[in-house]
Amino acid sequence: MQDQHNTPKMTRRQILRMGAAAGLALTLGGTYGCARNASSSGVTIWTPLTVVGDNDPILQAIEKATGVQIKLQQIEGSVYGQRLNASIATGKIPDIMALQPAAPDLLEKWATEGVIAAFEGKVADAAPNVIKEYIEQPALAELKINGKIYQQPIFWGKGTYPNFGLIHVRKDLLDKYGMAPPDTFDELFKFLKAAIDRGEKGVLFNGSGGVNGLLSAFAGAYGIPYTGWVKVGDHWEYAAIQPQMKEALLLFRKMVVSGLVNPVSWSTGSGATTARDLYVSGQGAALIFNGGGHVGRIQNDMDLGGKGYKEWLLPAPTNNAGHRGYTSEPQYAGTTILGNLRGNNPVGAAKVINYLLSKRVSSSLY
């Protein structure tokens, strides 16, 4: 047992993050018994993070509020999927798991075979906050399996506004060159070339760690998801293999080979804050940025600089397919599911999830 004074406190996000990417490779075979131990007073949560001691004050508060004993079991993220697959084969799995992103076809198979629990009956009664999410967020209906709720999404954002790939341009430069705000990507590229030809620097990206950060932002500007799953006909396919992603990648390549990207965007250290700081200080003619909450603050920071820079947030440009629209909220980064095999305690697990979703703990646990 670790001493609580030497152990980092667990946040709600840390408790629920389970090393999800490995879950995509899981496969199932056969049918599993579902004689649940509903009378059990404890639940097990698998996590790739360092496990805190039993005396951790946050865990104690959750246990006291829910009447459910919690056991955190550390599973390395790199082997999380393999361990879960092996556990399913033995008929013993944790009570609370999370996948990021979760393959819908795989979850449907688990639901059909009784491996994971639906939020219905006593489980639904124990988790009114989960049911409330589905009522307040109609878009979550696509997550239902055979009309039932099996997932509690781990949200990136619950708003209704653009949040990925917002394109900011220097309005003072547009005015100086006598150009109208770009309405298409071709017009955006012409503006960037005009700025670079006159000594300005190219477009900045949030660039949160190399090429993936740039691509996620550009995909958002193109109006498509960079990762996750999309419904195609009667089945689901990975977002990265959709035709629209090919179009976006070709357009991104054109931007790069034309020399329109500020080279600092490729640096691992140029995270979202750094790219934003460079833009407001005049080190880029444009900024493609993940994060809708920065819109008002960018112009404010330019004003504080006192150099007369003016900000302009573009309406989403028309893409090659003739469509426009930034990738917007609501968005979720993963999903929490409940074990439903013999020995699992889905009602207790639902109580824990419900408490973590309650407003009275959200501010203290994040």
N, C-alpha and C positions, 0 to 999 in steps of 0.2 A: 504494500500500500504506500502511495506517495504522500508526502506531507503537503497539505493544502497551501502552505505559504510558499512552497518552492515549485508549484505547479501552475502553468498558465491556465486562466479560466477559459472554459469552453463557451463559445457563442452558439446561438441557434444554428447559424449557417455552418459552423464547424461540426456540430453534432450530426447534421443531416447530410453533409457532403460525404460521399462514399466511394470515390474513385471510380467514376462511372464509365469512362470510355471503354474499359475492358469488357463491360457487360454486353457490348454489341456482338461479341463472338460467341455468346452462350448458345447452346443448343439443348433441346429437351427430347426425351424419348419416353414412351410409356405413360401410364396414368398413375397418379399418386393418391394415397389415402388422405382423407381430410378430417379425421377425428381430432378436432382441436381441443386443447386443454383450456377451455374458457375460464376455468376457475383459478388458473395461475395468476399470481399477483405480480409477476415480474416480466420484463421484456428484455431482449438482447438486441443491441444495435451494432452493426458492423461499421467501422470507420477506419480510414487509412491514417488518421491523425494520432498523435501521441495520446494515449488514454490517461485521463485524470484519475486521481484517487477517489475512493468512496466518500471521502470527507469534503469533496469539492462543493462549495456553497451553492453553485448553480444547479448541480445535479440534485443536491438535497432539497432545494426549493421546488424543483419539478416533481420529485418523488412525493414531497409533502402535499403539494397541490393536487396531484392526480391519484395518490394512493397506489402508485405503481413503482415497484423497484426496477431500477435501470442498470443493466450491465453493458458497458461499452467494451467491445472486443476489437483490438487493433488488427486490421488486415492490410497489408501493403497494397497500395493502389495498383501496382504493376501485375499483381496476381489475384486481384479482387474477383474478376470474372471467372477465372479458373477455379478458385475456391468455392464460389457460389454454385458453379456448375456441378462440382463434385458433391457439394452438400445436398443439392437437389436430388442427385442420384441416390444418396443414402436416406433421403426422406427427412432430413433435419436441416432447417434453414433459420436464419435470424428472423426476429419479429418485425424489424424495420430495416429496409434497404433503400438505396437510391441509385438511379442510373442516369448518366449524363453523356450524350443524349440516349434515350431509351427507344429501341426499335419497336414500333407499334405492332408489327406482325409477331414479334417475339412475346410481347406483353399479352397479345390476344391468345397466343398458345398457352401461356401460363394461366390466364384467366379460365380458359376452356377446360384445362386439366386440373383446376382447383389448387394450383400452386400458390396463387396470391388471392387475397380476400377482397371482396367487393364491399364498398361502403353502403351496406344495407342492413336492415334489422338492427340488432344491438350494436353493431359496428358503427352504423350511421348515427344511432342515438348517442354514441360516445364521442362523435366528431361533428357537431353542428357547424363548426367553423369551416370544415372542408365542404360540406353541402352548401354553405353560404357562398363560398368562392365560385362554385359552379352557377349559382343563381345570379351573382353580380357580374360574372364574366361569361357572357353567352358563347364566346369563342371557344371556351373549354369543352363545349359539347362534342367537338371532334375527338376528344380524348376518351370519351365513353366507349366501352366495349359491350356490344349487344345491349345498349341502352343503360348500362350500369356504370357507376363510378368506381374505378379501381386505383386511380392515381391522385396524389396530392402534388401538384406541380410546384417546383422550386422556382419562384419567379425572379426574372431579371428586372421586370418592371410591370406595373399594373395600370399605367396610364393609357391614354388614347392618342398620343402624339408621336411624331417621328423621333427615333432614337438612334438610328444607325446611318452613318454616311452623310450627315448633313453637310452641305457645301456652302462654305462661307467665302466671300470674295471681298477684295478691297474696293469699296464703292468710290473712294477718292481716286483710285487709278482708272476705274471705268469712266468717270467724269473727265479725267485728264486726257484720256485717249479718245473721247467722244464716242464711246461704245455703250450700247444698251446692256442691261444685265443678261447674261447668257440664258437661252431658253432650251438649248440642246447641248449635248456633249461636244459636238463639233464646234459650236459657238464658244463653249468653255475653253476648249483647246486653243482656239484662235486668240482669245483673251490672254491665256497664259503665255502663248508665244509672243504676243505683242509686249507683254510685261517684261519677259526675259530679254527680248531684243533691246529694251530700253534700260537694261541694267538691274531689273528686279530679279528676285529669286522665285523659283517655281513653287508648285503646290506642295503643301505640307500635309502629312497624314498623322493620325494619332499614333501609328507605328508602335504598338505595344509589343515589341519583341520580334522584329524582323518582318519577313514578307507576309506572315499570317495576319498581323495587325493591319497592314495596308490593304490586303485583300478583303478582310472583313468589313472595313470601312467603305471600300469601293463597291462591294456587293450591296451594302446598304444604300449607297447613292444610286445604284442601278435598280433598287427596289426589290431585291430578292434576298432570301435568307442565305447566310454563308454556311451554316451548318444545320443539323437537325433533319427532319423528315417532312415530306410534302405528300399530299394525297394525289395520286394519279389514277383516275378511273376508280376501280374498286380495290386498289391496293396502295401501299405506301412505298416511296422510293427516297433514297438519300438525296438531300438538296444539292450536293456538290456535283451530281451527275446529270442534272437537268439541263436542257438546251439553253435556257437563259443564262446559266452559269458560264457556258462556253462563250456566249456573246459578251458577257461582262469581262471575262478573262482576255479576250481578243482586244477589247476596247482598252483595258488596263495596259496591255502590252503596247498598244499604239501610243498611249500616254508616256510610257517609260522610254521607248526607243526614240521618241521625238524629243527627249530631253526636257520634259515639262515637269518632272518631279524633283523637288529639292532633295539632294543626296542625303541630307541629314535624316530624312524619313526612314532610311534603311538601317540606321544604327539601332542596335538593341536597346541602348539607353534612352532613345528618344520616345518616351512614353507619352501618354495623352497630355499630361500637364506641360511637359517640355515643348511639344509641338504647338500647343495653344499659346504658351509664353512667347515662342518665336514669332508666331503670327501677329500677336498684338503689338510686338515691338518692331514690326515692319520687315521681318525676315522671310516673308513669303507672300506671294500675290493672292493666294487662296489657301483654304484649309478644309480638308475633308475629315470630319470629326465624328466619332461615336459619342453621343451624349447630348440629348436635347436640353438638359438643364443649364447648359452654358451659354445659351443664346443671348440673354440680356447682359450677362457679365462680361462678355467679350467686348462689346462697345464701351462699357463702363471702363474697362482696363485700358482700352485705346485712348479714351478721354484723359485718363490719369497720366498717360505718357506724354500728353501735351504736344504731339507732333501733327495733329490734324488728320490722323487716319480715320477712315469711316468704314464701318462694317455693313455688309449686305448679305443676308441669308437668302440664298436662291430657292425659289420653288423647285421641286425636284425636276431636273432636266428630262426631256423626252429621250427615251433610250432607242436602240436600234429597231426594236419591235413596235415602236410607235406608242409605247406606254410610258407613264411617269408615276412616281410615287416613292418616297423614302420607305425603307423598312421600319415599321412602327410598332409600338407597344399595343396591346399587351404581349409580352414575351416571357418565356420561361426557359431556364437553363438546364433543367433536369426534372426528375419525377421521383417522388417517394412512394413506395409500395409496401404492403403488409404481408408477411408470411401467413400461409393458411394450411400448412401441413400439420401432421400429428405433433402435438407438443407446443404448437404456436399459440400465442395469445393475442389475436387480432383486436379484441375489445380493449385490452390494456394498451396495445400499441396505438390504437385510435385515440385513446385518452391523452397520451403523450403528445401526439401530433396536434390534437385539438388545442391543448394548452399552449404549445409553442406558437400557434397561430393567433392566440388571443391578444387583443390590444394591450392588455395590462402587462404583458411581458415582452412585447416586440421591441420596445425601446431599450430595455435593460439587457436583452440577450444578443443584440446585434452589435 
